[in-house]
Amino acid sequence: MLWHQIREKTFRMKLTALVGGSVLLDRRLVAGGVVLLEGGRIVAAGPAAATPIPPGAERWDVSGQTVAPGFVDIHIHGSGGCRAEDNAPGMARHIVRHGTTWFLPTFISNEIGQMLTAIDYVRGCVGPVPDGATIGGIHLEGPFLNPKYGAQRPENNIEPEPRWVRQLIERCGDSLKLVTIAPERNGAIEAIRAFRATGATVAIGHSDATEAEYLAARAAGLTHATHLFNAMPPRQWPTAQTFRGTKLVGVEELILADDGVSADIVCDATSAHVHPALLRIACHCKAEGQLSLITDAMAVAGLPVSEFKMADGQSVFMHPGEDVARLANGGLCGSVMSMGGALRNWLKHTGLALESALTMVSEAPARAVGIFARKGSIAPGKDADLVFLGGDLTVKKVLVGGEVRFAG
């Protein structure tokens, strides 16, 4: 932005200048960067030498801190004792303290009537939450999943009949941002086309689709993969009697080899969801900006209790030494992580650069659901959703639309 433009803006609205911190700009950390904020937006950002601060601007010294875009969580079922289906604003107020500034309340597969009721409720909550993160819309993780995979009740995973697809689309309206579906279900390809026509992102998940089914889904508009390596079993080696020397290809390999598909991944502290080697493989296969971290968190996240009910009535449990949620039989059922926790876990397990990890919790998910024009990076014109991290990567302060929503 030119100097005279900044000066003219100063007379209309007061500027705030963030100075002295390390700022994530174009996927790189710039020491001593400057970010200028005005009216809830970023008006300029860059190295100090190239980013003049107009006279009269209020200066915030953030020396010793990392300034990053607000975290974007596109897959979260609950947190702080609040479920997506019945207390999304409560979730918003809890997760903002851990760096999330925009999120998609994520519904598990449930009886259709209950899902429609939850949609009506959350649709009325979409938007900024006082003292919380912004509710960006709805993620339907179901009910059109393969009942063989995942922790959701098998009987709630139904075929995507046109009437059910139509009802979900009509009730969600423009709040529908992401849909996870198994392409092998009867009618799934037509459903993918219908969901994509609304502008929502469509993802493969809880699936053992064949290559033909995967390719049909891609042609219909599928562009994302939900929790890569989880609830999508790879094709196994044939038996000794049937072995012909060729390893079969499954959904995971198809996703990894497909440059047109982004993916998200769960990275918990003990690698219960995904082995560190697979985390690194995913990072090598997906271009920067294509691989997102998610929490897949349940309502029990952040609570001192060890048990909580999901919307479908099942109990989930957490155990000492883990940041995952489990069913009574010990099976994985999401996590009890925050996005800040996922970020720190990723760095611990992979040893990759902080810049890359910060991109995975901001830019990549924003791109996946089509909001990168407003969210996910620090650039002029973007919303002033920012996270200030200390040297140990704990969250010190969070801005949503330029307003302080958390200060530790």
N, C-alpha and C positions, 0 to 999 in steps of 0.2 A: 504494500500500500504506500502511495506517495505521501511525503511529509505534509503537504498542504491539505490532503484529504483527512489525515489523522487530526490535524489542528482544527479543521472545520467541525469534525465530529466531537471534539473535546468541548466545544461551546454548547453542543446540544445535550450531551450526556457524559457523565463523569467516567473516565477511564480508570481501570485498575491494571497495574503492571506487576507481573510476577517476575522477580529477578533473582539471580544467584543460584538457581537450581539446575539440575541436569534434566533436560527436556527431551521427550521422545518426539522427534521430527522426521517424517519420511522414513520411519522404521529404524532410525539411528538416534542414539542418545547424544545430545549436544550439551557439553558442559557450559555452564554460565549462560544458558539460553534466556530469552525474554519472551513472555507471552502477554499480549495486551487484550483485556476483556472489556466489553461494553454492552450493556443491555442484554446480558445473557448469552452473548455470542463472542467468539474469538475474532478479533479484528486484525491482529498481526501476530506472527510468531517467527522466531529465528534466532541466530546467534546475536549476542549483545552488540557486536560491532556493526551489524547490518540492520538492527531493529531499533530505531530511535524512540525514546520515551518522551512524549509531549510534556511540556511544562504543566503542572497542576495535576498530573496523574497520581493516583494513590499507589504507593509502592508497597508490595508485599515481599519481604525478604524470605526466600525459601531455600537459602543456602543449606547444603548438606542433604537436601531431599531430591527425590526423583519425581518429576511432574509427568504424569501419563494420562492418556485419555481414560475417561470413565470406563469401567469394566461392563461388558455387555454379556449377559447370561441368557442364552436362547433355549435353555433346557433346565428348568427348575420346578419341582413339584411342591416345594414348601420350605419353610425355614422359621426358626424362632417360635415354634408351636403353631404356625399358621399354614394352612393348606391353600394351594392355588384355587381350588374349587369354591372356597367359602371365606377366605380372608386374604385376598391378594394385597390390599393396602398394608396389612400387618406384615406380610412378607417384605414389602417395599421398605418399610421403616427398619426392619431388622438387617437386611442385606446391604443397605447403603453404608452401614458402619464398617463393612468389609470391602468397600470399593466399588460395588455394583451400582451403576447409575441408570441403567435401562435393562429391562428383562421381560421375558415372555413367561407368564404363568403357564405351566405345562400340565395338561390333564392326562391322567391315566385312562386306559380303557375302562368303561363303566357301562351300566345299563343306559340305553340311549336317552330315556327321559331324564335321568339324573345328569347326564352330560349336557343336555339342552338347558336345564335349570342353571347349571354352573356357568354355561356360556352367557346366559342372560345377565347373571350377576357380574361376571368379570367384564363383560362389554360395557357395563355402566361405570366401571372403575378405571377404564383405560385413560391414561394421561398422567401428568405429574401428580405426585402424592406429597402433601405437606410433610416435611421432615423425612422424606423417603426418596427412593429411586422412582423413576418413571415406569409405569406399566405400559409396555409398548404394544400389547396385543395378546393374542392367544396362540399357543402351540398345542395342537391336537396330536398327542402320541397315542394314537388309537382312534376308534376302536377296530381298525382294519389291519390288525397285526396277525402274524402267524402264531396261533395259540401254543405251539411247541416251545417257544423261546421267550424268555423274560419272566419277570415276577408277577405279571398281571394275571388276574383270574382268566383261565382259558375260555370260560363260557361268555365272557364279555368281549372277546375278540371275534367279531362277526364278519360276514362277507359284505363288501361294499356295494350293497344294492343301491340303485339310483335314488330310491326314496330317502334312504338314510343320508346319502351324500348330499342330496338337495336340501334336506332339513338342516344339516350341519352348516352348509354354506349360507343358507338364508339367515339362520340365527346368529352366526358369527359376523356377517356383513364385512365391512372393511377392517374389522379387528383381527381377522384371520391372517396370521403371518407365516406360520409353519405347520406342515402336516407330515407326520411320519406314517408310512404305509408299507405293507409287504406286497410287492408286485405280483407274487404268485397267487394271491387271493382272487377268486372269481369276480370279474368286473373291475379289478384294480386299475387296469390301463385306462378304462373310460373314466374312472374316478380321478386318476392323476390328471387327465386332461381337464376335467371339470374344476378341480382345486387350482390348477395352474392358471386357468382362465380368470380366476378372481384376483390374481396378482400374488397369491401366496407362494412361498417356496415349498417344494415337495421333496421329501427325503425318504430314502430307503432305510428300513430298520426292522428289527425283530423278524428276520427274513432268512430263508434259504433258497431264494430265487435261482433258477437256472440261468445260464448265460443268455438264452433267448428271451427269458422273462425280464432280465435286467436290461437288455438292449431295447426291448419294447417300452419299458418304463422310461428309459432315457429319451427315446424318440417322442414320448408323450409329454415330456417336460420335467422329469425328475432331475435335480441338480445338486442334491446334497445327500449325505449319509449320517444317520444318527448313531451316536456312540459306537464308533468304529471298533471292531474286534469284540464287541459285546452283543449277545443275542443275534449273532449272524455266523453260525458255525462254518468253518472252511470245509471244502471237500476233502475227504480223507483218502489216504492211500488205499488202493484196492486190496483185496485179500490175496494170499499167496496163489490161490487157484485162479484168480481173475487178473493178476498183475500183467500188464503189457509194456511196462517201462515208462509210462507217462503219468506224472502227477496231475490229478484232476484240479480244475480251477473252480473256486467258490466265490461267494459274494465279496469277501474281503479282497481277494486278488483283483477282481474286476474293478472295485472301487480304487484301489491303490494305483492301478495302471491307467485309470481314466482321468486325463488332465482336465476334463470339463466338469468334474464333480468335486465339490468341497466336502469336508467332513468335520465332525466334532468328535471329541474323545474325552474319556474320564481318566483322570490321573490322580489316584488317591495315594496316601502316604505309604501304604504297605504293598502297593502294586497288586492289590486284590483283583482289580478290574483288568488291567493291561500290563503285561510284562514290560520292563524298561527297554528290552531289545525291540519290542514291537512299537513302543513309543518313538524310538529313533527311526525305525523303518518308515513309519507314517510321516515323520518329518522330512525324511529324504525323498519320499515319493510325492508329497504334496508341496506345491510351490508356496512361498511365503505369502500369507494372506489367504490361504485356502484351508488351513487346519486350525480349528477353534478348540479352546478348552471350555468345558461346561462343568457344572457342579452335579447335575442330575440329583439335586439335594431333596431330601424328604423333610417333612414338617419337624421332625425330631432334631434337625440340625440346630446347634446352638443351645440346646436344652440340657439341664442336668439330669433329666430322667432318661431311662434307657428304652422306653417303649412308647409307641404312638400309633394311632390308627390312620390308615390311608383312607381315601374317599370310598374305596370299594369294600371297606370293612376289615381288610387284612391288617394285622399288626406287624410293624417293623421294629427292629431292635438295633441298638448300637452297643458295642462291647469295648471295654478298655483297650487302649493301644491301637484302635482303628478309627478311621474317619469315613467308614462305609456303613450303610444300613443293610440289615439282613432280615429275611423272613424267619419264622420260627424254626424251619428246617435247616437254617444256615445258608440258604441261597442268597446271592447278592440281590439287593433291591435299592439301587442308587447309592447315595452318599449322605454324609452329614457335613460336607465341606462348604466353605465359602469360595468365591472366586479368588480371593487373595490366597487362600490355602492351596487351591489348585495350581496357582502360579508358582508358589514356593515348592510344591511337590514336583512340578515339571522340572524346575531347575535342579533339584536334588537328584532326580532319577536320570536325567539326560545330560547334564553338564553343559547344555547349550547356552547361548548368550541371552542375557536379560532382555535385550532388544527384541529378539525373536519371541520370547515368552510374552512380553507385553503386547506384541502384535496379535498373539493368539487369544488374548482376553479382551481385545478391543476391535481392531480393524477386521480381523477374520470373521468373527461372528456378525459384525455389522454388515459386511459384504454378503454373507450367506443369506441374510433375510432382507436385503435390499434397502438398508438405511444408511449406507456409507456416505451419502451426500450430506447427512446431518450429524452423524455420530462416528465414533471409532478412530478418530485421529485428531491431532492438534494442528489446525490449519485455518486460515481466514475464512469466515463464513460459517464455520461449524458451531454447533451448540457448545457452550462453555461447560461441558461435563468433564470434570477433571479429578484425578486422584493424586494425592501427595503421599509418597512413600518414604519411610525412614530408611536408614542404612541397612536395617534387618528386614526390609520390605514389609513391615507392618504399616497399616494405613494410619496416617496422621490427620488428614483432612480430606473431605470430599465436597466438591461443588457439583450441583445439578442446575443447569441453566444459569450459571454464574452465582448462585446462592449457596451459602454454606449449609450443607445438610448433615455434616458430621465433623466434629473436631475433637480429636482424642487428647 
